[in-house]
Amino acid sequence: MRATVDREVCIGCEFCASTCPKVFTIKMVGEDEKSFPIEGEIPEDVLELALDIETKCPVAAIAIED
């Protein structure tokens, strides 16, 4: 499974990156901070956590897909 982030929606709150740094990081995009997922497959040991973060993102910017 892979993570994606809609950076048009992302508010850069850092919830995902602080909770699951194996999958998400925060980077500057212009003058704003935005979440970026890792490229490739989510590691199996944090997949359940990543799925939980998807449902708890305050602006629903995260998607976990096959």
mmCIF file of the N, C-alpha and C atoms, coordinates in Angstrom:
data_MODEL
# 
_entry.id   MODEL 
# 
loop_
_atom_site.group_PDB 
_atom_site.id 
_atom_site.type_symbol 
_atom_site.label_atom_id 
_atom_site.label_alt_id 
_atom_site.label_comp_id 
_atom_site.label_asym_id 
_atom_site.label_entity_id 
_atom_site.label_seq_id 
_atom_site.pdbx_PDB_ins_code 
_atom_site.Cartn_x 
_atom_site.Cartn_y 
_atom_site.Cartn_z 
_atom_site.occupancy 
_atom_site.B_iso_or_equiv 
_atom_site.pdbx_formal_charge 
_atom_site.auth_seq_id 
_atom_site.auth_comp_id 
_atom_site.auth_asym_id 
_atom_site.auth_atom_id 
_atom_site.pdbx_PDB_model_num 
ATOM 1   N N  . MET A 1 1  ? 0.848  -1.172 0.000  1.00 0.00 ? 1  MET A N  1 
ATOM 2   C CA . MET A 1 1  ? 0.000  0.000  0.000  1.00 0.00 ? 1  MET A CA 1 
ATOM 3   C C  . MET A 1 1  ? 0.897  1.239  0.000  1.00 0.00 ? 1  MET A C  1 
ATOM 4   N N  . ARG A 1 2  ? 0.351  2.310  -0.582 1.00 0.00 ? 2  ARG A N  1 
ATOM 5   C CA . ARG A 1 2  ? 1.099  3.564  -0.706 1.00 0.00 ? 2  ARG A CA 1 
ATOM 6   C C  . ARG A 1 2  ? 0.284  4.718  -0.129 1.00 0.00 ? 2  ARG A C  1 
ATOM 7   N N  . ALA A 1 3  ? 0.995  5.712  0.368  1.00 0.00 ? 3  ALA A N  1 
ATOM 8   C CA . ALA A 1 3  ? 0.349  6.908  0.904  1.00 0.00 ? 3  ALA A CA 1 
ATOM 9   C C  . ALA A 1 3  ? 0.453  8.040  -0.116 1.00 0.00 ? 3  ALA A C  1 
ATOM 10  N N  . THR A 1 4  ? -0.585 8.834  -0.187 1.00 0.00 ? 4  THR A N  1 
ATOM 11  C CA . THR A 1 4  ? -0.564 10.060 -0.965 1.00 0.00 ? 4  THR A CA 1 
ATOM 12  C C  . THR A 1 4  ? -1.084 11.194 -0.083 1.00 0.00 ? 4  THR A C  1 
ATOM 13  N N  . VAL A 1 5  ? -0.665 12.407 -0.401 1.00 0.00 ? 5  VAL A N  1 
ATOM 14  C CA . VAL A 1 5  ? -1.123 13.588 0.324  1.00 0.00 ? 5  VAL A CA 1 
ATOM 15  C C  . VAL A 1 5  ? -1.569 14.625 -0.698 1.00 0.00 ? 5  VAL A C  1 
ATOM 16  N N  . ASP A 1 6  ? -2.778 15.112 -0.521 1.00 0.00 ? 6  ASP A N  1 
ATOM 17  C CA . ASP A 1 6  ? -3.284 16.201 -1.366 1.00 0.00 ? 6  ASP A CA 1 
ATOM 18  C C  . ASP A 1 6  ? -2.747 17.501 -0.771 1.00 0.00 ? 6  ASP A C  1 
ATOM 19  N N  . ARG A 1 7  ? -1.692 18.034 -1.362 1.00 0.00 ? 7  ARG A N  1 
ATOM 20  C CA . ARG A 1 7  ? -1.058 19.219 -0.804 1.00 0.00 ? 7  ARG A CA 1 
ATOM 21  C C  . ARG A 1 7  ? -1.879 20.485 -0.994 1.00 0.00 ? 7  ARG A C  1 
ATOM 22  N N  . GLU A 1 8  ? -2.897 20.457 -1.826 1.00 0.00 ? 8  GLU A N  1 
ATOM 23  C CA . GLU A 1 8  ? -3.822 21.587 -1.929 1.00 0.00 ? 8  GLU A CA 1 
ATOM 24  C C  . GLU A 1 8  ? -4.687 21.669 -0.671 1.00 0.00 ? 8  GLU A C  1 
ATOM 25  N N  . VAL A 1 9  ? -4.899 20.523 -0.045 1.00 0.00 ? 9  VAL A N  1 
ATOM 26  C CA . VAL A 1 9  ? -5.748 20.431 1.143  1.00 0.00 ? 9  VAL A CA 1 
ATOM 27  C C  . VAL A 1 9  ? -4.916 20.466 2.429  1.00 0.00 ? 9  VAL A C  1 
ATOM 28  N N  . CYS A 1 10 ? -3.718 19.910 2.394  1.00 0.00 ? 10 CYS A N  1 
ATOM 29  C CA . CYS A 1 10 ? -2.848 19.798 3.569  1.00 0.00 ? 10 CYS A CA 1 
ATOM 30  C C  . CYS A 1 10 ? -2.610 21.168 4.206  1.00 0.00 ? 10 CYS A C  1 
ATOM 31  N N  . ILE A 1 11 ? -2.719 21.214 5.539  1.00 0.00 ? 11 ILE A N  1 
ATOM 32  C CA . ILE A 1 11 ? -2.487 22.463 6.277  1.00 0.00 ? 11 ILE A CA 1 
ATOM 33  C C  . ILE A 1 11 ? -1.145 22.455 7.008  1.00 0.00 ? 11 ILE A C  1 
ATOM 34  N N  . GLY A 1 12 ? -0.369 21.388 6.836  1.00 0.00 ? 12 GLY A N  1 
ATOM 35  C CA . GLY A 1 12 ? 0.957  21.330 7.441  1.00 0.00 ? 12 GLY A CA 1 
ATOM 36  C C  . GLY A 1 12 ? 0.940  21.267 8.956  1.00 0.00 ? 12 GLY A C  1 
ATOM 37  N N  . CYS A 1 13 ? -0.067 20.636 9.527  1.00 0.00 ? 13 CYS A N  1 
ATOM 38  C CA . CYS A 1 13 ? -0.199 20.584 10.989 1.00 0.00 ? 13 CYS A CA 1 
ATOM 39  C C  . CYS A 1 13 ? 0.839  19.677 11.648 1.00 0.00 ? 13 CYS A C  1 
ATOM 40  N N  . GLU A 1 14 ? 1.506  18.847 10.865 1.00 0.00 ? 14 GLU A N  1 
ATOM 41  C CA . GLU A 1 14 ? 2.571  17.949 11.303 1.00 0.00 ? 14 GLU A CA 1 
ATOM 42  C C  . GLU A 1 14 ? 2.087  16.738 12.099 1.00 0.00 ? 14 GLU A C  1 
ATOM 43  N N  . PHE A 1 15 ? 0.787  16.528 12.202 1.00 0.00 ? 15 PHE A N  1 
ATOM 44  C CA . PHE A 1 15 ? 0.269  15.358 12.918 1.00 0.00 ? 15 PHE A CA 1 
ATOM 45  C C  . PHE A 1 15 ? 0.811  14.069 12.320 1.00 0.00 ? 15 PHE A C  1 
ATOM 46  N N  . CYS A 1 16 ? 0.745  13.934 11.015 1.00 0.00 ? 16 CYS A N  1 
ATOM 47  C CA . CYS A 1 16 ? 1.170  12.686 10.372 1.00 0.00 ? 16 CYS A CA 1 
ATOM 48  C C  . CYS A 1 16 ? 2.672  12.452 10.535 1.00 0.00 ? 16 CYS A C  1 
ATOM 49  N N  . ALA A 1 17 ? 3.466  13.489 10.324 1.00 0.00 ? 17 ALA A N  1 
ATOM 50  C CA . ALA A 1 17 ? 4.919  13.350 10.410 1.00 0.00 ? 17 ALA A CA 1 
ATOM 51  C C  . ALA A 1 17 ? 5.386  13.097 11.839 1.00 0.00 ? 17 ALA A C  1 
ATOM 52  N N  . SER A 1 18 ? 4.739  13.712 12.809 1.00 0.00 ? 18 SER A N  1 
ATOM 53  C CA . SER A 1 18 ? 5.148  13.490 14.193 1.00 0.00 ? 18 SER A CA 1 
ATOM 54  C C  . SER A 1 18 ? 4.684  12.137 14.706 1.00 0.00 ? 18 SER A C  1 
ATOM 55  N N  . THR A 1 19 ? 3.600  11.621 14.152 1.00 0.00 ? 19 THR A N  1 
ATOM 56  C CA . THR A 1 19 ? 3.061  10.338 14.584 1.00 0.00 ? 19 THR A CA 1 
ATOM 57  C C  . THR A 1 19 ? 3.701  9.168  13.852 1.00 0.00 ? 19 THR A C  1 
ATOM 58  N N  . CYS A 1 20 ? 4.026  9.348  12.584 1.00 0.00 ? 20 CYS A N  1 
ATOM 59  C CA . CYS A 1 20 ? 4.563  8.251  11.769 1.00 0.00 ? 20 CYS A CA 1 
ATOM 60  C C  . CYS A 1 20 ? 5.670  8.756  10.838 1.00 0.00 ? 20 CYS A C  1 
ATOM 61  N N  . PRO A 1 21 ? 6.840  9.077  11.405 1.00 0.00 ? 21 PRO A N  1 
ATOM 62  C CA . PRO A 1 21 ? 7.916  9.629  10.579 1.00 0.00 ? 21 PRO A CA 1 
ATOM 63  C C  . PRO A 1 21 ? 8.521  8.645  9.577  1.00 0.00 ? 21 PRO A C  1 
ATOM 64  N N  . LYS A 1 22 ? 8.213  7.357  9.706  1.00 0.00 ? 22 LYS A N  1 
ATOM 65  C CA . LYS A 1 22 ? 8.673  6.387  8.701  1.00 0.00 ? 22 LYS A CA 1 
ATOM 66  C C  . LYS A 1 22 ? 7.941  6.565  7.384  1.00 0.00 ? 22 LYS A C  1 
ATOM 67  N N  . VAL A 1 23 ? 6.774  7.217  7.423  1.00 0.00 ? 23 VAL A N  1 
ATOM 68  C CA . VAL A 1 23 ? 5.947  7.360  6.220  1.00 0.00 ? 23 VAL A CA 1 
ATOM 69  C C  . VAL A 1 23 ? 5.802  8.818  5.779  1.00 0.00 ? 23 VAL A C  1 
ATOM 70  N N  . PHE A 1 24 ? 5.732  9.744  6.714  1.00 0.00 ? 24 PHE A N  1 
ATOM 71  C CA . PHE A 1 24 ? 5.456  11.144 6.376  1.00 0.00 ? 24 PHE A CA 1 
ATOM 72  C C  . PHE A 1 24 ? 6.563  12.069 6.863  1.00 0.00 ? 24 PHE A C  1 
ATOM 73  N N  . THR A 1 25 ? 6.792  13.127 6.106  1.00 0.00 ? 25 THR A N  1 
ATOM 74  C CA . THR A 1 25 ? 7.731  14.181 6.478  1.00 0.00 ? 25 THR A CA 1 
ATOM 75  C C  . THR A 1 25 ? 7.114  15.514 6.090  1.00 0.00 ? 25 THR A C  1 
ATOM 76  N N  . ILE A 1 26 ? 7.610  16.563 6.688  1.00 0.00 ? 26 ILE A N  1 
ATOM 77  C CA . ILE A 1 26 ? 7.126  17.912 6.372  1.00 0.00 ? 26 ILE A CA 1 
ATOM 78  C C  . ILE A 1 26 ? 8.220  18.646 5.604  1.00 0.00 ? 26 ILE A C  1 
ATOM 79  N N  . LYS A 1 27 ? 7.826  19.283 4.512  1.00 0.00 ? 27 LYS A N  1 
ATOM 80  C CA . LYS A 1 27 ? 8.761  20.061 3.696  1.00 0.00 ? 27 LYS A CA 1 
ATOM 81  C C  . LYS A 1 27 ? 8.126  21.401 3.370  1.00 0.00 ? 27 LYS A C  1 
ATOM 82  N N  . MET A 1 28 ? 8.977  22.362 3.087  1.00 0.00 ? 28 MET A N  1 
ATOM 83  C CA . MET A 1 28 ? 8.489  23.674 2.672  1.00 0.00 ? 28 MET A CA 1 
ATOM 84  C C  . MET A 1 28 ? 8.052  23.621 1.201  1.00 0.00 ? 28 MET A C  1 
ATOM 85  N N  . VAL A 1 29 ? 6.905  24.199 0.928  1.00 0.00 ? 29 VAL A N  1 
ATOM 86  C CA . VAL A 1 29 ? 6.400  24.361 -0.432 1.00 0.00 ? 29 VAL A CA 1 
ATOM 87  C C  . VAL A 1 29 ? 6.061  25.839 -0.549 1.00 0.00 ? 29 VAL A C  1 
ATOM 88  N N  . GLY A 1 30 ? 6.952  26.572 -1.192 1.00 0.00 ? 30 GLY A N  1 
ATOM 89  C CA . GLY A 1 30 ? 6.782  28.025 -1.213 1.00 0.00 ? 30 GLY A CA 1 
ATOM 90  C C  . GLY A 1 30 ? 6.967  28.557 0.196  1.00 0.00 ? 30 GLY A C  1 
ATOM 91  N N  . GLU A 1 31 ? 5.954  29.193 0.718  1.00 0.00 ? 31 GLU A N  1 
ATOM 92  C CA . GLU A 1 31 ? 6.009  29.734 2.078  1.00 0.00 ? 31 GLU A CA 1 
ATOM 93  C C  . GLU A 1 31 ? 5.283  28.857 3.088  1.00 0.00 ? 31 GLU A C  1 
ATOM 94  N N  . ASP A 1 32 ? 4.763  27.718 2.650  1.00 0.00 ? 32 ASP A N  1 
ATOM 95  C CA . ASP A 1 32 ? 3.977  26.848 3.519  1.00 0.00 ? 32 ASP A CA 1 
ATOM 96  C C  . ASP A 1 32 ? 4.673  25.517 3.748  1.00 0.00 ? 32 ASP A C  1 
ATOM 97  N N  . GLU A 1 33 ? 4.418  24.927 4.901  1.00 0.00 ? 33 GLU A N  1 
ATOM 98  C CA . GLU A 1 33 ? 4.874  23.564 5.176  1.00 0.00 ? 33 GLU A CA 1 
ATOM 99  C C  . GLU A 1 33 ? 3.768  22.602 4.760  1.00 0.00 ? 33 GLU A C  1 
ATOM 100 N N  . LYS A 1 34 ? 4.157  21.513 4.109  1.00 0.00 ? 34 LYS A N  1 
ATOM 101 C CA . LYS A 1 34 ? 3.206  20.511 3.645  1.00 0.00 ? 34 LYS A CA 1 
ATOM 102 C C  . LYS A 1 34 ? 3.761  19.124 3.939  1.00 0.00 ? 34 LYS A C  1 
ATOM 103 N N  . SER A 1 35 ? 2.874  18.165 4.056  1.00 0.00 ? 35 SER A N  1 
ATOM 104 C CA . SER A 1 35 ? 3.263  16.780 4.286  1.00 0.00 ? 35 SER A CA 1 
ATOM 105 C C  . SER A 1 35 ? 3.636  16.106 2.972  1.00 0.00 ? 35 SER A C  1 
ATOM 106 N N  . PHE A 1 36 ? 4.654  15.274 3.040  1.00 0.00 ? 36 PHE A N  1 
ATOM 107 C CA . PHE A 1 36 ? 5.075  14.456 1.904  1.00 0.00 ? 36 PHE A CA 1 
ATOM 108 C C  . PHE A 1 36 ? 5.193  13.013 2.376  1.00 0.00 ? 36 PHE A C  1 
ATOM 109 N N  . PRO A 1 37 ? 4.589  12.067 1.664  1.00 0.00 ? 37 PRO A N  1 
ATOM 110 C CA . PRO A 1 37 ? 4.750  10.661 2.029  1.00 0.00 ? 37 PRO A CA 1 
ATOM 111 C C  . PRO A 1 37 ? 6.032  10.090 1.419  1.00 0.00 ? 37 PRO A C  1 
ATOM 112 N N  . ILE A 1 38 ? 6.474  8.972  1.959  1.00 0.00 ? 38 ILE A N  1 
ATOM 113 C CA . ILE A 1 38 ? 7.604  8.271  1.357  1.00 0.00 ? 38 ILE A CA 1 
ATOM 114 C C  . ILE A 1 38 ? 7.204  7.793  -0.024 1.00 0.00 ? 38 ILE A C  1 
ATOM 115 N N  . GLU A 1 39 ? 8.182  7.587  -0.880 1.00 0.00 ? 39 GLU A N  1 
ATOM 116 C CA . GLU A 1 39 ? 7.906  6.979  -2.178 1.00 0.00 ? 39 GLU A CA 1 
ATOM 117 C C  . GLU A 1 39 ? 7.928  5.478  -1.978 1.00 0.00 ? 39 GLU A C  1 
ATOM 118 N N  . GLY A 1 40 ? 7.084  4.788  -2.663 1.00 0.00 ? 40 GLY A N  1 
ATOM 119 C CA . GLY A 1 40 ? 7.057  3.331  -2.564 1.00 0.00 ? 40 GLY A CA 1 
ATOM 120 C C  . GLY A 1 40 ? 6.092  2.837  -1.503 1.00 0.00 ? 40 GLY A C  1 
ATOM 121 N N  . GLU A 1 41 ? 6.243  1.575  -1.196 1.00 0.00 ? 41 GLU A N  1 
ATOM 122 C CA . GLU A 1 41 ? 5.331  0.888  -0.287 1.00 0.00 ? 41 GLU A CA 1 
ATOM 123 C C  . GLU A 1 41 ? 5.535  1.328  1.169  1.00 0.00 ? 41 GLU A C  1 
ATOM 124 N N  . ILE A 1 42 ? 4.431  1.398  1.890  1.00 0.00 ? 42 ILE A N  1 
ATOM 125 C CA . ILE A 1 42 ? 4.491  1.672  3.319  1.00 0.00 ? 42 ILE A CA 1 
ATOM 126 C C  . ILE A 1 42 ? 5.051  0.423  4.009  1.00 0.00 ? 42 ILE A C  1 
ATOM 127 N N  . PRO A 1 43 ? 6.050  0.579  4.875  1.00 0.00 ? 43 PRO A N  1 
ATOM 128 C CA . PRO A 1 43 ? 6.590  -0.586 5.591  1.00 0.00 ? 43 PRO A CA 1 
ATOM 129 C C  . PRO A 1 43 ? 5.497  -1.292 6.393  1.00 0.00 ? 43 PRO A C  1 
ATOM 130 N N  . GLU A 1 44 ? 5.513  -2.599 6.355  1.00 0.00 ? 44 GLU A N  1 
ATOM 131 C CA . GLU A 1 44 ? 4.481  -3.412 7.007  1.00 0.00 ? 44 GLU A CA 1 
ATOM 132 C C  . GLU A 1 44 ? 4.356  -3.092 8.502  1.00 0.00 ? 44 GLU A C  1 
ATOM 133 N N  . ASP A 1 45 ? 5.473  -2.787 9.151  1.00 0.00 ? 45 ASP A N  1 
ATOM 134 C CA . ASP A 1 45 ? 5.433  -2.557 10.601 1.00 0.00 ? 45 ASP A CA 1 
ATOM 135 C C  . ASP A 1 45 ? 4.728  -1.259 10.997 1.00 0.00 ? 45 ASP A C  1 
ATOM 136 N N  . VAL A 1 46 ? 4.462  -0.365 10.049 1.00 0.00 ? 46 VAL A N  1 
ATOM 137 C CA . VAL A 1 46 ? 3.748  0.882  10.360 1.00 0.00 ? 46 VAL A CA 1 
ATOM 138 C C  . VAL A 1 46 ? 2.482  1.054  9.513  1.00 0.00 ? 46 VAL A C  1 
ATOM 139 N N  . LEU A 1 47 ? 2.096  0.020  8.783  1.00 0.00 ? 47 LEU A N  1 
ATOM 140 C CA . LEU A 1 47 ? 0.917  0.119  7.917  1.00 0.00 ? 47 LEU A CA 1 
ATOM 141 C C  . LEU A 1 47 ? -0.347 0.415  8.720  1.00 0.00 ? 47 LEU A C  1 
ATOM 142 N N  . GLU A 1 48 ? -0.553 -0.282 9.812  1.00 0.00 ? 48 GLU A N  1 
ATOM 143 C CA . GLU A 1 48 ? -1.755 -0.046 10.620 1.00 0.00 ? 48 GLU A CA 1 
ATOM 144 C C  . GLU A 1 48 ? -1.779 1.389  11.152 1.00 0.00 ? 48 GLU A C  1 
ATOM 145 N N  . LEU A 1 49 ? -0.630 1.901  11.575 1.00 0.00 ? 49 LEU A N  1 
ATOM 146 C CA . LEU A 1 49 ? -0.536 3.274  12.057 1.00 0.00 ? 49 LEU A CA 1 
ATOM 147 C C  . LEU A 1 49 ? -0.844 4.262  10.930 1.00 0.00 ? 49 LEU A C  1 
ATOM 148 N N  . ALA A 1 50 ? -0.310 4.021  9.744  1.00 0.00 ? 50 ALA A N  1 
ATOM 149 C CA . ALA A 1 50 ? -0.573 4.897  8.599  1.00 0.00 ? 50 ALA A CA 1 
ATOM 150 C C  . ALA A 1 50 ? -2.062 4.920  8.251  1.00 0.00 ? 50 ALA A C  1 
ATOM 151 N N  . LEU A 1 51 ? -2.707 3.769  8.304  1.00 0.00 ? 51 LEU A N  1 
ATOM 152 C CA . LEU A 1 51 ? -4.147 3.703  8.035  1.00 0.00 ? 51 LEU A CA 1 
ATOM 153 C C  . LEU A 1 51 ? -4.931 4.493  9.082  1.00 0.00 ? 51 LEU A C  1 
ATOM 154 N N  . ASP A 1 52 ? -4.485 4.442  10.329 1.00 0.00 ? 52 ASP A N  1 
ATOM 155 C CA . ASP A 1 52 ? -5.130 5.196  11.392 1.00 0.00 ? 52 ASP A CA 1 
ATOM 156 C C  . ASP A 1 52 ? -4.955 6.703  11.163 1.00 0.00 ? 52 ASP A C  1 
ATOM 157 N N  . ILE A 1 53 ? -3.770 7.108  10.760 1.00 0.00 ? 53 ILE A N  1 
ATOM 158 C CA . ILE A 1 53 ? -3.502 8.517  10.484 1.00 0.00 ? 53 ILE A CA 1 
ATOM 159 C C  . ILE A 1 53 ? -4.380 9.012  9.340  1.00 0.00 ? 53 ILE A C  1 
ATOM 160 N N  . GLU A 1 54 ? -4.584 8.167  8.338  1.00 0.00 ? 54 GLU A N  1 
ATOM 161 C CA . GLU A 1 54 ? -5.457 8.545  7.217  1.00 0.00 ? 54 GLU A CA 1 
ATOM 162 C C  . GLU A 1 54 ? -6.828 8.987  7.731  1.00 0.00 ? 54 GLU A C  1 
ATOM 163 N N  . THR A 1 55 ? -7.375 8.259  8.692  1.00 0.00 ? 55 THR A N  1 
ATOM 164 C CA . THR A 1 55 ? -8.713 8.589  9.204  1.00 0.00 ? 55 THR A CA 1 
ATOM 165 C C  . THR A 1 55 ? -8.703 9.764  10.166 1.00 0.00 ? 55 THR A C  1 
ATOM 166 N N  . LYS A 1 56 ? -7.525 10.083 10.732 1.00 0.00 ? 56 LYS A N  1 
ATOM 167 C CA . LYS A 1 56 ? -7.453 11.153 11.731 1.00 0.00 ? 56 LYS A CA 1 
ATOM 168 C C  . LYS A 1 56 ? -6.890 12.464 11.203 1.00 0.00 ? 56 LYS A C  1 
ATOM 169 N N  . CYS A 1 57 ? -6.487 12.497 9.947  1.00 0.00 ? 57 CYS A N  1 
ATOM 170 C CA . CYS A 1 57 ? -5.999 13.756 9.369  1.00 0.00 ? 57 CYS A CA 1 
ATOM 171 C C  . CYS A 1 57 ? -7.118 14.790 9.494  1.00 0.00 ? 57 CYS A C  1 
ATOM 172 N N  . PRO A 1 58 ? -6.837 15.949 10.101 1.00 0.00 ? 58 PRO A N  1 
ATOM 173 C CA . PRO A 1 58 ? -7.917 16.909 10.354 1.00 0.00 ? 58 PRO A CA 1 
ATOM 174 C C  . PRO A 1 58 ? -8.568 17.500 9.105  1.00 0.00 ? 58 PRO A C  1 
ATOM 175 N N  . VAL A 1 59 ? -7.902 17.396 7.961  1.00 0.00 ? 59 VAL A N  1 
ATOM 176 C CA . VAL A 1 59 ? -8.481 17.939 6.728  1.00 0.00 ? 59 VAL A CA 1 
ATOM 177 C C  . VAL A 1 59 ? -8.652 16.879 5.647  1.00 0.00 ? 59 VAL A C  1 
ATOM 178 N N  . ALA A 1 60 ? -8.504 15.608 6.018  1.00 0.00 ? 60 ALA A N  1 
ATOM 179 C CA . ALA A 1 60 ? -8.677 14.476 5.098  1.00 0.00 ? 60 ALA A CA 1 
ATOM 180 C C  . ALA A 1 60 ? -7.803 14.606 3.846  1.00 0.00 ? 60 ALA A C  1 
ATOM 181 N N  . ALA A 1 61 ? -6.546 14.995 4.050  1.00 0.00 ? 61 ALA A N  1 
ATOM 182 C CA . ALA A 1 61 ? -5.627 15.170 2.924  1.00 0.00 ? 61 ALA A CA 1 
ATOM 183 C C  . ALA A 1 61 ? -4.847 13.901 2.582  1.00 0.00 ? 61 ALA A C  1 
ATOM 184 N N  . ILE A 1 62 ? -4.933 12.877 3.438  1.00 0.00 ? 62 ILE A N  1 
ATOM 185 C CA . ILE A 1 62 ? -4.145 11.656 3.278  1.00 0.00 ? 62 ILE A CA 1 
ATOM 186 C C  . ILE A 1 62 ? -4.998 10.533 2.721  1.00 0.00 ? 62 ILE A C  1 
ATOM 187 N N  . ALA A 1 63 ? -4.438 9.792  1.778  1.00 0.00 ? 63 ALA A N  1 
ATOM 188 C CA . ALA A 1 63 ? -5.090 8.593  1.257  1.00 0.00 ? 63 ALA A CA 1 
ATOM 189 C C  . ALA A 1 63 ? -4.071 7.465  1.267  1.00 0.00 ? 63 ALA A C  1 
ATOM 190 N N  . ILE A 1 64 ? -4.512 6.282  1.687  1.00 0.00 ? 64 ILE A N  1 
ATOM 191 C CA . ILE A 1 64 ? -3.692 5.075  1.660  1.00 0.00 ? 64 ILE A CA 1 
ATOM 192 C C  . ILE A 1 64 ? -4.380 4.147  0.656  1.00 0.00 ? 64 ILE A C  1 
ATOM 193 N N  . GLU A 1 65 ? -3.639 3.780  -0.390 1.00 0.00 ? 65 GLU A N  1 
ATOM 194 C CA . GLU A 1 65 ? -4.220 2.983  -1.471 1.00 0.00 ? 65 GLU A CA 1 
ATOM 195 C C  . GLU A 1 65 ? -3.286 1.859  -1.878 1.00 0.00 ? 65 GLU A C  1 
ATOM 196 N N  . ASP A 1 66 ? -3.870 0.857  -2.529 1.00 0.00 ? 66 ASP A N  1 
ATOM 197 C CA . ASP A 1 66 ? -3.070 -0.255 -3.081 1.00 0.00 ? 66 ASP A CA 1 
ATOM 198 C C  . ASP A 1 66 ? -2.227 0.218  -4.234 1.00 0.00 ? 66 ASP A C  1 
# 
